[in-house]
Amino acid sequence: MANIAILGYGTVGSGVFAVVTNNQDVVARKAGQAVNIKKVLDLRDFPGDPVEPYLTHRFEDILEDEGIDVVVEVMSGINPAYSFSKRALEAGKSVVTSNKAVVAQHGDELIDTARAHGVSYLFEASVGGAIPIIRPLMTSLTADHITEVWGILNGTTNYILTEMAEKGAAFADVLKEAQKLGYAEADPTADVEGHDACRKIAILSSLAYGKTVDFQQIPTEGITKITAEDIAYGKEMGCAIKLLGTSKKTAHGISAMVAPYFLPLSHPLASVNGVFNAIFVKGDMSGETMYYGSGAGKLTTASAVTADIIDAIHQKSVFLDWDTSAQLQVEAKDEVPAKAFVRVAFSHKDTAKKTCNDLFAVVKFVELDAFGDEFGLVVDALTEAQLAEKAALLAQAPGIDQVRNIIRMEE
């Protein structure tokens, strides 16, 4: 029998408890032995809940129990999740987590700690919810040099953008609805500002390229500036807006970014809607592969956590191609080229269009009858620095009232 402890009885923790207890036969068969939940750590009491007999308020009760083989860290935030994880690894217990904040900030250190003590630090559920992505990177694609990883990495923002597109609703209204449905947290900042997706693309990049990628170096924009007007222009152009995390190997490191993009409706990611995620991986031998599934939810995430628990029980150390002693440089945002869509409010249309043509290589103008005081323009690829410089000049030019938004475009 293998004994586990769960740190945190929130959404994911209660999901892991449910999966392990309700699917005991499946879990035991795949683990090769019975899997027993011995303790659950939480500061709260849950009178009448099935977890009540397992509850403890002291982490030391778990740390000092030599019978516990695997610690499941499903808390939120950095501390005490990080310190608990490190102490558990140092005590010779494998740690499984869904906490992308800890993995992005301390993953290299915790992997080193696990290796030093002959145990595992596993985090499949930290990226993509139920989507198996870390295992394929570490097993199925081991013969490849991975050159790109990118996709839709956050279910909350994808749900919001989908609802805005389908209902023509404003961002603030859809966010409130997402919070009521449990798709968005009471404080949604990490999701809507892109921080969650940023941490996930950093984790995937570290594993794909085999060296640490610092998430704090990745330029990140969220979806809070996306409006119903932007959605309408997208429909006119045959495009959908998606928040993407992108990462590409370069000669000197990687280029990476998190930002909203217009995607043509023919693009595979344009039809990924609701809380679903999709991740592309490009290898030099395998070409492009895509991984799709629910990116959020109690039981979907718990399923991925439980798979890691089973792996940790099967083998004390699981191979991760991540050289924690080396770091990849993320290219400066200003050096990355991008094709873009620019929304411009004008005081004099003809003058404004002439100014746009003088400043940009305009691919086309986009006008909607419903928006009489503005137009959009698609501009050919510019570096981020060039785009920012020209947008600043445009905002001060004759005939222009303001630049209302700039959204990157993917072919």
C-alpha positions as CSV (number, residue, x, y, z in Angstrom):
1,M,0.0,0.0,0.0
2,A,1.2,3.5,-0.9
3,N,0.2,6.4,1.5
4,I,-0.2,9.9,0.3
5,A,-0.9,13.3,1.9
6,I,-2.7,16.2,0.4
7,L,-1.7,19.8,1.1
8,G,-4.8,22.0,0.7
9,Y,-8.5,21.0,0.5
10,G,-9.6,23.7,-2.0
11,T,-10.9,23.1,-5.5
12,V,-8.1,20.9,-6.7
13,G,-7.3,19.2,-3.3
14,S,-10.9,18.1,-2.9
15,G,-10.9,16.9,-6.5
16,V,-7.8,14.7,-5.8
17,F,-9.5,13.4,-2.7
18,A,-12.6,12.5,-4.8
19,V,-10.6,10.9,-7.6
20,V,-8.5,8.7,-5.3
21,T,-11.4,7.6,-3.1
22,N,-14.1,7.2,-5.8
23,N,-11.9,5.5,-8.3
24,Q,-9.9,3.3,-5.9
25,D,-10.0,0.3,-8.1
26,V,-8.7,2.1,-11.2
27,V,-6.0,4.0,-9.3
28,A,-4.9,0.8,-7.4
29,R,-4.7,-1.2,-10.6
30,K,-2.6,1.4,-12.4
31,A,-0.4,2.0,-9.3
32,G,0.1,-1.7,-8.8
33,Q,-1.0,-1.4,-5.2
34,A,-3.7,0.3,-3.1
35,V,-3.3,4.1,-2.7
36,N,-4.4,5.4,0.6
37,I,-5.0,9.0,1.6
38,K,-3.5,9.2,5.1
39,K,-3.6,12.9,5.9
40,V,-5.0,16.1,4.4
41,L,-3.6,19.5,5.5
42,D,-5.9,22.5,5.7
43,L,-6.3,25.4,8.2
44,R,-10.1,25.0,8.0
45,D,-12.4,22.4,9.5
46,F,-15.0,20.6,7.4
47,P,-17.6,19.2,9.7
48,G,-19.5,16.3,8.2
49,D,-17.3,16.2,5.1
50,P,-15.7,12.9,4.1
51,V,-12.3,14.5,4.5
52,E,-12.9,15.2,8.2
53,P,-11.2,12.0,9.6
54,Y,-8.0,12.7,7.6
55,L,-7.6,16.4,8.5
56,T,-4.6,17.9,10.2
57,H,-3.7,21.5,10.8
58,R,0.0,20.8,11.2
59,F,2.4,20.2,8.3
60,E,4.8,18.5,10.7
61,D,2.2,15.7,11.2
62,I,2.8,14.8,7.5
63,L,6.5,15.6,7.4
64,E,7.3,13.3,10.4
65,D,5.1,10.4,9.2
66,E,7.6,8.0,7.7
67,G,4.7,6.0,6.2
68,I,3.7,8.8,3.8
69,D,5.3,8.2,0.4
70,V,3.9,11.0,-1.7
71,V,2.9,14.6,-0.8
72,V,0.4,16.3,-3.1
73,E,0.8,20.0,-3.0
74,V,-2.3,21.7,-4.3
75,M,-2.2,25.0,-2.4
76,S,-2.3,28.4,-4.1
77,G,0.5,31.0,-4.1
78,I,4.2,30.7,-3.4
79,N,4.3,30.3,0.4
80,P,4.0,28.1,2.3
81,A,3.6,25.8,-0.8
82,Y,7.2,26.2,-1.8
83,S,8.7,25.7,1.7
84,F,6.4,22.7,2.4
85,S,7.4,21.1,-1.0
86,K,11.1,21.5,-0.3
87,R,10.9,20.1,3.2
88,A,8.9,17.1,2.0
89,L,11.5,16.4,-0.7
90,E,14.3,16.7,1.8
91,A,12.5,14.2,4.0
92,G,12.6,11.7,1.1
93,K,9.0,12.1,0.0
94,S,8.1,12.6,-3.6
95,V,6.0,15.7,-4.3
96,V,3.3,16.1,-6.9
97,T,1.9,19.6,-7.6
98,S,-0.5,21.6,-9.8
99,N,0.9,24.9,-8.5
100,K,2.3,26.6,-11.6
101,A,3.5,29.7,-9.6
102,V,5.8,27.5,-7.5
103,V,7.0,25.5,-10.5
104,A,7.7,28.6,-12.6
105,Q,9.6,30.4,-9.8
106,H,11.3,27.5,-8.0
107,G,10.9,24.5,-10.3
108,D,14.6,24.2,-11.1
109,E,15.6,24.3,-7.4
110,L,12.9,21.7,-6.4
111,I,13.9,19.4,-9.2
112,D,17.5,19.6,-7.9
113,T,16.3,18.8,-4.4
114,A,14.3,15.8,-5.6
115,R,17.3,14.5,-7.5
116,A,19.6,14.9,-4.5
117,H,17.2,12.8,-2.4
118,G,16.3,10.2,-4.9
119,V,12.6,11.2,-5.2
120,S,10.4,12.8,-7.8
121,Y,9.0,16.3,-8.2
122,L,6.2,16.0,-10.8
123,F,3.9,18.8,-12.1
124,E,1.9,17.6,-15.1
125,A,-1.2,19.5,-13.8
126,S,0.6,22.8,-13.6
127,V,0.1,23.3,-17.4
128,G,-3.0,22.6,-19.4
129,G,-5.3,21.1,-16.8
130,A,-6.1,17.6,-17.9
131,I,-4.1,17.8,-21.2
132,P,-1.1,15.5,-21.1
133,I,1.7,17.7,-22.3
134,I,4.7,17.3,-20.0
135,R,4.8,13.5,-20.5
136,P,4.8,13.7,-24.3
137,L,7.6,16.2,-24.1
138,M,9.6,14.0,-21.9
139,T,8.8,10.6,-23.6
140,S,7.1,10.7,-27.0
141,L,9.2,13.5,-28.4
142,T,12.6,12.6,-26.8
143,A,14.3,12.1,-30.2
144,D,13.4,15.7,-31.3
145,H,15.0,19.0,-31.0
146,I,11.9,21.1,-30.0
147,T,11.9,24.4,-31.8
148,E,8.5,25.9,-30.9
149,V,5.9,25.6,-28.1
150,W,2.8,27.8,-28.2
151,G,-0.9,27.8,-27.7
152,I,-4.0,28.7,-25.6
153,L,-2.9,28.1,-22.0
154,N,-5.6,29.6,-19.8
155,G,-9.2,28.4,-19.7
156,T,-10.5,31.5,-17.9
157,T,-9.4,34.0,-20.6
158,N,-10.4,31.7,-23.4
159,Y,-13.9,31.4,-21.9
160,I,-14.2,35.2,-21.6
161,L,-13.0,35.8,-25.2
162,T,-15.4,33.1,-26.5
163,E,-18.4,34.6,-24.7
164,M,-17.5,38.1,-25.9
165,A,-17.3,36.9,-29.4
166,E,-20.5,34.8,-29.3
167,K,-22.7,37.3,-27.3
168,G,-21.1,40.6,-28.2
169,A,-20.8,41.3,-24.5
170,A,-18.3,43.6,-22.8
171,F,-15.3,42.2,-21.0
172,A,-16.5,43.3,-17.5
173,D,-19.9,41.7,-17.9
174,V,-18.4,38.4,-19.1
175,L,-15.9,38.4,-16.3
176,K,-18.6,38.7,-13.7
177,E,-20.5,35.8,-15.3
178,A,-17.3,33.7,-15.3
179,Q,-16.8,34.4,-11.6
180,K,-20.4,33.3,-10.9
181,L,-19.8,30.0,-12.8
182,G,-16.5,29.4,-11.0
183,Y,-14.3,29.8,-14.1
184,A,-12.7,32.9,-12.7
185,E,-11.3,33.6,-9.2
186,A,-12.7,36.4,-7.0
187,D,-9.4,38.1,-7.8
188,P,-8.9,37.3,-11.5
189,T,-5.7,39.3,-12.0
190,A,-3.4,36.3,-12.6
191,D,-5.7,35.1,-15.4
192,V,-6.9,38.2,-17.2
193,E,-3.5,40.0,-17.0
194,G,-1.8,37.0,-18.6
195,H,0.4,36.0,-15.6
196,D,-0.9,32.5,-15.4
197,A,-0.2,31.8,-19.1
198,C,3.2,33.4,-18.7
199,R,4.2,31.0,-16.0
200,K,2.9,28.1,-18.1
201,I,4.8,29.0,-21.2
202,A,7.9,29.4,-19.1
203,I,7.5,25.9,-17.7
204,L,6.9,24.4,-21.1
205,S,9.9,26.2,-22.6
206,S,12.2,25.0,-19.8
207,L,11.2,21.4,-20.5
208,A,11.1,21.7,-24.3
209,Y,14.5,23.4,-24.6
210,G,16.1,21.7,-21.6
211,K,17.2,24.9,-19.7
212,T,15.6,27.2,-17.2
213,V,13.4,30.0,-18.7
214,D,12.7,32.8,-16.3
215,F,9.0,33.7,-16.5
216,Q,9.8,37.3,-15.4
217,Q,11.7,37.9,-18.6
218,I,8.7,37.0,-20.8
219,P,6.7,40.1,-22.1
220,T,3.1,39.7,-21.0
221,E,-0.1,41.3,-21.9
222,G,-3.6,40.2,-20.8
223,I,-7.1,40.7,-22.2
224,T,-8.4,43.6,-20.1
225,K,-8.0,46.0,-23.1
226,I,-10.0,43.8,-25.5
227,T,-13.4,45.3,-26.3
228,A,-16.5,44.3,-28.1
229,E,-15.3,46.7,-30.9
230,D,-12.1,44.7,-31.3
231,I,-14.2,41.5,-31.6
232,A,-16.4,43.1,-34.3
233,Y,-13.4,44.1,-36.3
234,G,-12.1,40.5,-36.0
235,K,-15.3,39.1,-37.4
236,E,-15.2,41.5,-40.3
237,M,-11.6,40.2,-41.1
238,G,-12.6,36.6,-40.5
239,C,-10.5,36.3,-37.3
240,A,-10.9,35.3,-33.7
241,I,-9.0,36.8,-30.8
242,K,-7.2,34.4,-28.5
243,L,-4.7,34.9,-25.7
244,L,-1.6,33.0,-26.8
245,G,1.6,32.0,-25.0
246,T,4.3,31.7,-27.6
247,S,7.9,30.4,-27.4
248,K,10.4,29.8,-30.2
249,K,14.0,28.7,-30.1
250,T,16.5,31.2,-31.6
251,A,20.2,31.3,-32.2
252,H,20.8,33.2,-28.9
253,G,18.1,31.8,-26.7
254,I,14.3,32.1,-27.2
255,S,11.7,34.6,-28.2
256,A,8.6,34.3,-26.0
257,M,5.5,36.4,-25.4
258,V,2.0,36.2,-23.9
259,A,-0.5,38.5,-25.7
260,P,-3.9,38.6,-27.5
261,Y,-3.6,37.7,-31.2
262,F,-6.0,37.8,-34.1
263,L,-6.1,34.3,-35.7
264,P,-7.8,33.6,-39.0
265,L,-10.8,31.3,-38.6
266,S,-9.0,28.7,-40.6
267,H,-6.3,28.5,-37.9
268,P,-6.7,25.3,-35.7
269,L,-6.6,27.4,-32.5
270,A,-9.4,29.8,-33.7
271,S,-12.0,27.1,-33.0
272,V,-10.7,26.3,-29.5
273,N,-13.5,27.8,-27.4
274,G,-14.7,28.0,-23.8
275,V,-12.5,26.7,-21.0
276,F,-10.6,24.4,-23.5
277,N,-6.8,24.8,-24.1
278,A,-4.7,23.7,-27.0
279,I,-0.9,23.4,-27.2
280,F,1.3,23.1,-30.3
281,V,4.7,21.6,-30.1
282,K,7.1,21.7,-33.2
283,G,10.0,19.3,-33.4
284,D,12.7,19.0,-36.0
285,M,11.8,15.3,-36.6
286,S,8.1,14.9,-35.6
287,G,6.9,18.2,-37.1
288,E,3.9,19.9,-35.5
289,T,1.8,18.1,-32.9
290,M,-1.3,19.5,-31.1
291,Y,-2.6,18.6,-27.6
292,Y,-6.2,19.6,-26.8
293,G,-8.5,19.3,-23.8
294,S,-10.1,21.1,-20.8
295,G,-7.7,23.5,-19.3
296,A,-9.6,24.2,-16.1
297,G,-11.9,22.4,-13.6
298,K,-11.8,20.5,-10.4
299,L,-11.8,16.9,-11.6
300,T,-9.9,17.5,-14.8
301,T,-7.0,19.0,-13.0
302,A,-7.3,16.4,-10.2
303,S,-7.1,13.6,-12.9
304,A,-3.7,15.0,-14.1
305,V,-2.5,15.2,-10.4
306,T,-3.5,11.6,-9.8
307,A,-1.6,10.4,-12.9
308,D,1.5,12.0,-11.4
309,I,0.8,10.3,-8.0
310,I,0.8,7.0,-9.8
311,D,4.0,7.8,-11.6
312,A,5.7,8.8,-8.3
313,I,4.6,5.5,-6.8
314,H,5.9,3.4,-9.7
315,Q,9.3,5.0,-9.7
316,K,11.1,7.1,-7.2
317,S,12.7,9.3,-9.9
318,V,11.1,10.4,-13.1
319,F,13.3,11.8,-15.9
320,L,12.9,15.5,-16.7
321,D,15.1,17.0,-19.4
322,W,15.7,20.3,-17.6
323,D,19.3,21.4,-17.0
324,T,18.6,23.4,-13.9
325,S,22.2,24.8,-13.9
326,A,21.7,26.7,-17.2
327,Q,19.3,29.5,-18.2
328,L,18.0,30.5,-21.6
329,Q,18.0,34.2,-22.5
330,V,14.6,35.6,-23.5
331,E,15.0,38.0,-26.4
332,A,14.0,41.6,-25.7
333,K,10.4,42.3,-26.7
334,D,11.5,45.2,-28.9
335,E,13.4,42.8,-31.2
336,V,10.5,40.5,-32.0
337,P,8.7,41.2,-35.3
338,A,4.9,41.2,-35.4
339,K,2.1,41.9,-37.9
340,A,-0.5,44.0,-36.2
341,F,-4.0,45.4,-36.3
342,V,-4.3,49.1,-35.2
343,R,-7.5,50.8,-34.3
344,V,-7.5,54.6,-34.9
345,A,-10.1,57.3,-33.9
346,F,-10.0,60.2,-36.3
347,S,-11.1,63.8,-36.6
348,H,-10.6,63.9,-40.4
349,K,-10.7,60.5,-42.2
350,D,-8.8,61.3,-45.3
351,T,-6.0,63.0,-43.4
352,A,-5.8,60.2,-41.0
353,K,-5.6,57.6,-43.7
354,K,-2.8,59.5,-45.5
355,T,-0.9,59.7,-42.2
356,C,-1.3,55.9,-41.7
357,N,0.0,55.2,-45.2
358,D,3.0,57.5,-44.6
359,L,3.9,55.8,-41.3
360,F,3.1,52.2,-42.0
361,A,3.2,49.6,-44.7
362,V,-0.6,49.3,-44.7
363,V,-1.9,45.9,-45.8
364,K,-5.5,47.0,-45.7
365,F,-7.9,49.4,-44.0
366,V,-11.0,47.9,-42.2
367,E,-14.1,50.0,-41.7
368,L,-17.4,49.2,-40.0
369,D,-20.5,51.3,-40.4
370,A,-21.3,51.0,-36.7
371,F,-18.1,52.8,-35.7
372,G,-18.2,56.1,-37.6
373,D,-15.4,57.9,-35.9
374,E,-12.7,55.3,-36.4
375,F,-11.2,52.7,-38.7
376,G,-8.7,49.8,-38.4
377,L,-5.7,49.0,-40.4
378,V,-3.6,45.9,-40.8
379,V,0.1,46.7,-40.9
380,D,2.9,44.6,-42.2
381,A,5.4,43.0,-39.8
382,L,7.4,45.4,-37.6
383,T,9.5,44.8,-34.5
384,E,7.8,45.7,-31.3
385,A,10.1,48.7,-30.9
386,Q,9.2,50.0,-34.4
387,L,5.5,49.4,-33.8
388,A,5.5,51.3,-30.5
389,E,7.4,54.2,-32.1
390,K,5.1,54.5,-35.1
391,A,2.0,54.2,-32.9
392,A,3.3,57.1,-30.7
393,L,3.9,59.2,-33.8
394,L,0.4,58.3,-35.1
395,A,-1.3,59.3,-31.9
396,Q,0.1,62.9,-32.3
397,A,-0.4,63.2,-36.1
398,P,-2.9,65.5,-37.9
399,G,-6.4,64.0,-38.3
400,I,-5.9,61.5,-35.5
401,D,-7.7,61.7,-32.2
402,Q,-6.2,58.6,-30.6
403,V,-4.8,55.0,-31.1
404,R,-7.5,52.9,-29.4
405,N,-5.9,49.5,-29.5
406,I,-3.1,47.4,-31.1
407,I,-3.5,43.7,-31.4
408,R,-0.9,41.3,-32.9
409,M,-1.9,39.1,-35.8
410,E,-0.9,35.5,-36.5
411,E,-0.9,34.1,-40.0
